[in-house]
Amino acid sequence: SSKPSLVPTCIDDHDFREMGKEKKNCNWVNKNKCKNMSKEAKEACPIACQNEDKCDLPKCWKNKDWKPNKKTSEFKNCKSIKDMTKKEKKNACAAQGKDKKTYGYEACKFCKKCSK
């Protein structure tokens, strides 16, 4: 009997750079809503691009598990994003986490990229 194939969880490639440009990482791709991006970007940044061709979107973190690297009184964790304005949300979802690896959009349900 064959085992069901497990679909891997999507991970955005933190080394990817669109057209080799230093600032054009998956977070940049996410901020630009993955519009007019290369096929490489869509494959390297499946969470940013909501591309589930080869993987499943990761589960969102618990609200208090993800904290921004630059914490403020208004922005302490994922839950803080809920009541922000559209512009504030965009910046918060692009914020790097305290782990220096995970961006808000990868972890927080209020950024609407991970699976709840």
C-alpha positions, 0 to 999 in steps of 0.5 A, a space after each residue: 500500500 502506498 503512503 499518501 504524499 505529504 504536501 510540504 508547508 510553504 516557506 518564503 526563501 529568505 535568500 531570494 532577490 528579484 532580479 538580483 536586487 538586494 532590497 527586492 526580497 520576498 518581503 518586498 514581493 509581498 508589499 507589492 502584492 506579487 503583481 507583475 513578478 517573475 515566475 521565480 518570485 512566485 516560486 521563491 515567495 509562495 507565502 507572499 504570492 499565495 502560491 500553493 502549487 507545490 506547498 500548503 500555506 503555513 499555519 498562522 502563529 498564535 497572536 502572542 508568539 510572534 513579536 516585531 523586532 522593533 516593538 512599540 506600545 501600539 505594536 506588540 504582537 500579531 494581535 496589535 495588527 487587528 485594529 490598525 489602519 490599512 497603511 499601518 497594517 501594510 507596514 506591520 505585516 512587512 515588519 521583521 520579527 524578533 527572530 530576525 527571520 519571520 515577517 509579520 505577513 508570514 506569521 499573523 492572521 491579520 495579514 491574511 497570508 498564512 492559514 488560520 
